[in-house]
Amino acid sequence: MIHTDATTAHTPIVRVLALGVALAAVVAIVVLAFSWPAVTADAKNLPIAITGHAEAVAAAEAAVDDSAPGVIAFEEVDDRDAAVSAIETREAYGAIVLGQEPEVLTSSASSLVVSQLLGGVAAQLQAGVNAQAQAAASAQGVPAPPLIEVAVTDVVPLAESDERGTGLTSAMFPLVLGGLLGGIVVSLTVIGAMRRVLAVVVYSAIGALVLTGILQGWFGSLQGDYWANAAAIALALAAIAAPITGFAALMGRAGIGVGAIVMMLVANPISAAALPKEFIAEPWGEVGQWFPPGAAATLLRELSYFPAADPAFPWLVLAAWAAGGILLSVVGHFRTAGGAEPDAEASVARVAEPDAEARVVV
């Protein structure tokens, strides 16, 4: 019987080549996952409220649709107050008010990109209204009326501490990464499914207090009530971390990879944290709202800027993922009759005999 030091052994060339190909494939998948939403971003059916006389509304809708087919889905409302209400409840990204004093209502807090798009619509509307007025005056042989200026009003603006909205947007990736790291570290260092649940709860609660203090108290990225934002972040962290520990309880360490792939490579790119969900290819924009990253991004934006909006859906989505992760841990606890992951015994054995893998028996 010959003992060979594993440090002097060579990895088979086939395994080396397979590893290189596999790593290249992983990198390609990661690049595709994160680049695809941005590269294919194309606004479709953005809900925009519109109000005014029927003829003026029809003319405005036709003009906008001719210049940007399919980009805006107009929703007619009774008056300006109704348009403002639609924006404040997040039923619309903005509004066009037609009449003696035409006006375009925007909401930079909802989406800076859409606000800029509506600014272009305002310029187009102003040019069209003035052209019609001048043509009518010329036909009647009277002096041209004064030029009409279409006002642009930001109904729900971003806070002065985050005028470009970059703070709120950039906060989402660390939040997702924090949930992933929490779930992975807990799964690797804590043995016992129910103990992992406790660790996730403690981590989520304390992590939320710290993150909210940084994002709201220091950076000013979040607005509104501190405790409501902290609760949302705590639930978001748990909704990401708990499924990972739950999968680990059922599948062992392979479950960690499953959870990480779902959250990072599937859910995060379609979360619509940086762009409205209407910019993501259908139906993925809507699908993304059913995952923790998308629900967390929507919830924090609404808590910060839209108190009149109904946040029930993102709360329920986050709660469902957190509860689902805990349920998986409970099932794994009874399945293994001890709370450890399926390969826990092997992990304990490796700890007990750390140099076991360093010997090769021939």
Secondary structure, 3 states (H helix, E strand, C coil): CCEEEHHHCCCCHHHHHHHHHHHHHHHHHHHHHHHHHHHCCCCCCEEEEEECCHHHHHHHHHHHHHHCCCCEEEEECCCHHHHHHHHHCCCCCEEEECCCCCEEEECCCCCHHHHHHHHHHHHHHHHHHHHHHHHHHHHHCCCCCCCCCCEEEECCCCCHHHCCCHHHHHCHHHHHHHHHHHHHHHHHHCCCHHHHHHHHHHHHHHHHHHHHHHHHHHCCCCCCCHHHHHHHHHHHHHHHHHHHHHHHHHHCHHHHHHHHHHHHHHHHHHCCCCCCHHHCCCCHHHHHCCCHHHHHHHHHHHHHHCCCCCCHHHHHHHHHHHHHHHHHHHHHHHHHCCCCCCCHHHHHHHHHCCCHHHEEEC
